Amino acid sequence: WANAASGNAQTSCPFAIAVQAAYVTVLGSAATAPATPVAVTAHSTVTNKDYVMSCVGDQPVTCTGGNNAVVYLYGGSATFTP
């Protein structure tokens, strides 16, 4: 999960990076994403608030929550499916 991307107009790049950092902190050195959703709390420098995000999947991990935010986390090449 070396890369982060904002998934919609409601999500700033700095927030996507904050979600990535929170996700990595929660998972520690785990090599794969768990099958169940992972809840992380990330701080937005835009709103100056903390938001809870629910992250699920692998390559990319999709995190949703906050104020309709969407963040994608991936390592290497991401495979996005519609």
N, C-alpha and C positions, 0 to 999 in steps of 0.2 A: 504494500500500500504506500508506495513511494510517491505517488502522484494524486492530486486532488483537482476536481473540476466542479465549478458551479453548474447546476443543472437547469436553472431557470433565471428569469429576470429578478426574482425576489432574493436571490442568493449572491452575496458579494464574494469576490475571490478571497479576501482576507478571512471571511467566515468559513469558506470551504477549507482553507488551510487550518483553521482552528478546530474544525470537526475532525480533520485528518489527525492532528496531534492528539486530540482526546481519544480517538479510536485506537491509535497505536498505544497510548498509555493504558487503556483498558485491556487490550489483548496481550500486551507484553511481547514476548518472543514467540507467540503462537505462529506456526507456519501457514495455517489455513484459517479461513473465516469459519466461525461456528455455524451450525445449521439453524439455530434460533436467532431471532433479532437481538442485537446488542444495543443497549441504551447508553448514550454518551451525552455529556453536558459540555457545550462549547459557548465561548463568549463572543459576542458580536461587537466589534469596535465601531460599527456604524450606529447601532442603537444603544450601545453601552449596557446590554442586558445579556443574561445567560439563557440559553435555550436547550431543551432536551431534544435530541435527535435519535431516531430509531434506525439502526443500520442492519442491513441483511444482504445476503448474497456474496458472490465472489467473482472478481474480474468482470465487471466492477462490483464493488460493494455499493449499494444504493442507500443513502441516508436521507430520511425525510422527517419533517417536524418543524419545530420553531414557528416561524411566521410564514408558513407555506414554503419553506426552504427545501431544496433538493441538492444533494452533494453526491458526487461519484468519486470513489476511492479505488485506485488500481495500481498495480505494479507492472511495468512493461506495457505491452499493448492491451488495451481494453477491448472486450467484445461486447458491443451494445446490440441488443435485440429489441425490435419494436413490440 
